[in-house]
Amino acid sequence: MAERRDMEKYYTIKEIAEKFSVSDETVRRWIRSGILNAVLISGDRNYRVDNESLENFIKFRMENTNNEKNEST
């Protein structure tokens, strides 16, 4: 019997939008721009984001927020 990989959590655009208090379209823009990695499941707008990609995105946002704060002081 084949080994089963741990089930990884995948987030919908709506879940991510709610998490960051932004619109679904903003999340789609992040995906199109490449700052948030996602996989296209089916159709032209049905994306999912895995946990690792979401964590990388959070780190990216934190770093950019810190850099902006440092530049403004």
C-alpha positions as CSV (number, residue, x, y, z in Angstrom):
1,M,0.0,0.0,0.0
2,A,1.3,3.5,-0.9
3,E,2.3,5.8,1.9
4,R,-0.1,8.6,2.5
5,R,1.4,12.1,2.8
6,D,0.2,14.3,5.5
7,M,-2.8,16.2,4.4
8,E,-1.7,19.8,3.9
9,K,-4.1,22.6,4.5
10,Y,-5.0,24.6,1.4
11,Y,-6.7,28.0,1.7
12,T,-9.2,29.5,-0.6
13,I,-9.0,33.1,-1.8
14,K,-12.0,34.0,0.4
15,E,-10.2,32.5,3.5
16,I,-7.1,34.5,2.9
17,A,-9.1,37.7,2.2
18,E,-10.8,37.3,5.5
19,K,-7.6,36.6,7.3
20,F,-6.0,39.8,6.0
21,S,-9.2,41.9,5.9
22,V,-8.9,42.6,2.2
23,S,-11.1,41.9,-0.8
24,D,-11.0,38.7,-2.8
25,E,-9.7,40.8,-5.8
26,T,-6.7,42.0,-3.7
27,V,-5.8,38.4,-3.0
28,R,-6.1,37.6,-6.7
29,R,-3.8,40.6,-7.4
30,W,-1.2,39.2,-5.0
31,I,-1.4,35.9,-6.8
32,R,-1.1,37.5,-10.3
33,S,1.9,39.6,-9.2
34,G,3.7,36.6,-7.8
35,I,4.0,37.6,-4.2
36,L,1.5,34.9,-3.1
37,N,2.0,31.5,-4.7
38,A,-1.1,29.5,-5.5
39,V,-2.3,26.6,-7.6
40,L,-5.1,26.8,-10.0
41,I,-7.5,23.9,-9.2
42,S,-10.1,24.3,-12.0
43,G,-11.6,27.0,-14.1
44,D,-10.0,30.3,-14.4
45,R,-10.4,31.7,-10.8
46,N,-10.4,28.7,-8.5
47,Y,-7.1,29.0,-6.7
48,R,-5.7,27.3,-3.5
49,V,-2.8,28.4,-1.4
50,D,-0.9,25.9,0.6
51,N,0.3,26.6,4.2
52,E,3.9,27.0,3.3
53,S,3.1,29.6,0.6
54,L,0.9,31.5,3.1
55,E,3.7,31.5,5.7
56,N,6.2,32.8,3.1
57,F,3.7,35.6,2.2
58,I,3.3,36.6,5.8
59,K,7.1,36.8,6.3
60,F,7.3,38.9,3.1
61,R,4.6,41.3,4.3
62,M,6.3,41.6,7.7
63,E,9.7,42.3,6.2
64,N,8.2,44.9,3.8
65,T,6.2,46.6,6.6
66,N,9.3,46.8,8.8
67,N,11.4,48.2,5.9
68,E,8.7,50.8,5.2
69,K,8.7,51.8,8.9
70,N,12.5,52.1,9.0
71,E,12.6,54.2,5.9
72,S,10.0,56.7,7.2
73,T,11.9,57.3,10.5
